[in-house]
Amino acid sequence: MRGNEEKGRGHLVMTPPLQTILEAELARGNTIVEISEWPPHCRLLVMLAQQFHSSYPLAEGVEFREIGDPHYWKAEYVLADECLACRL
């Protein structure tokens, strides 16, 4: 099991602000293509198949970064050591 998947349920759990964004993206039809880590930056990296469908308000401590690198990803929301990213 990788990340914070609840045992036996296969449900991914991120910190609450990132979880809210993740759930909004999944409701809009985006899908998770990867759950991994990206040391030393992210203990939990969740990669979405499509670009973010919306801009989301930034909760305290959450950063939005436009990466735009085809070797990595387009953009990410980061809180502490968790990262929710989207492909180009």
VMD Tcl script that draws the C-alpha trace (Angstrom):
set ca {
  {0.00 0.00 0.00}
  {1.38 3.41 -0.93}
  {0.60 6.78 0.54}
  {-2.31 7.05 2.92}
  {-4.70 4.52 1.42}
  {-7.07 3.24 4.05}
  {-6.48 -0.45 4.54}
  {-9.00 -2.62 2.76}
  {-10.87 0.27 1.16}
  {-8.43 1.49 -1.49}
  {-9.53 5.06 -0.68}
  {-6.75 7.61 -0.90}
  {-6.61 10.08 1.99}
  {-4.54 13.26 1.74}
  {-4.39 16.22 4.10}
  {-7.84 17.87 4.21}
  {-7.12 20.84 1.87}
  {-5.55 18.60 -0.79}
  {-8.24 15.96 -0.29}
  {-10.88 18.60 -1.09}
  {-9.12 19.47 -4.36}
  {-8.61 15.80 -5.22}
  {-12.29 14.99 -4.65}
  {-13.37 17.98 -6.76}
  {-11.12 16.86 -9.60}
  {-12.35 13.26 -9.43}
  {-15.97 14.52 -9.47}
  {-15.14 16.42 -12.68}
  {-13.89 13.23 -14.33}
  {-10.16 13.53 -13.72}
  {-8.46 10.26 -12.77}
  {-5.48 9.25 -10.66}
  {-2.70 7.77 -12.79}
  {0.00 7.47 -10.16}
  {0.39 7.31 -6.39}
  {4.01 7.38 -5.33}
  {6.59 9.47 -3.56}
  {9.13 11.93 -4.91}
  {11.88 12.22 -2.30}
  {12.91 14.45 -0.76}
  {10.06 16.81 -1.79}
  {6.96 14.65 -1.49}
  {6.27 11.77 0.82}
  {2.99 11.37 -1.06}
  {2.69 12.31 -4.74}
  {-0.70 11.88 -6.42}
  {-0.66 12.44 -10.18}
  {-3.84 13.24 -12.09}
  {-4.28 12.33 -15.76}
  {-5.61 15.71 -16.89}
  {-4.89 19.33 -16.10}
  {-6.69 20.79 -13.11}
  {-10.23 21.71 -14.15}
  {-10.37 24.76 -11.92}
  {-8.31 27.11 -9.79}
  {-8.89 26.34 -6.14}
  {-8.68 28.69 -3.16}
  {-5.49 28.18 -1.21}
  {-6.03 27.05 2.35}
  {-3.43 28.04 4.91}
  {-0.09 26.43 4.09}
  {-1.11 25.24 0.59}
  {1.03 26.41 -2.31}
  {0.13 26.30 -6.00}
  {3.01 25.99 -8.44}
  {2.91 26.10 -12.23}
  {5.69 23.67 -13.23}
  {5.12 23.28 -17.00}
  {7.93 20.75 -17.44}
  {7.20 17.80 -19.76}
  {9.63 15.65 -17.76}
  {7.62 16.20 -14.60}
  {4.13 17.74 -14.65}
  {2.11 20.85 -15.44}
  {1.11 22.12 -12.01}
  {0.85 21.10 -8.38}
  {-0.79 21.90 -5.10}
  {1.57 21.24 -2.19}
  {1.04 21.10 1.55}
  {3.97 20.08 3.73}
  {5.26 16.82 2.20}
  {2.18 15.98 0.12}
  {1.79 16.92 -3.52}
  {-1.24 16.75 -5.83}
  {-0.03 17.20 -9.39}
  {-1.49 17.12 -12.89}
  {0.00 16.06 -16.19}
  {0.56 18.39 -19.13}
}
mol new
graphics top color blue
foreach p $ca { graphics top sphere $p radius 0.5 }
foreach p [lrange $ca 0 end-1] q [lrange $ca 1 end] { graphics top cylinder $p $q radius 0.2 }
display resetview
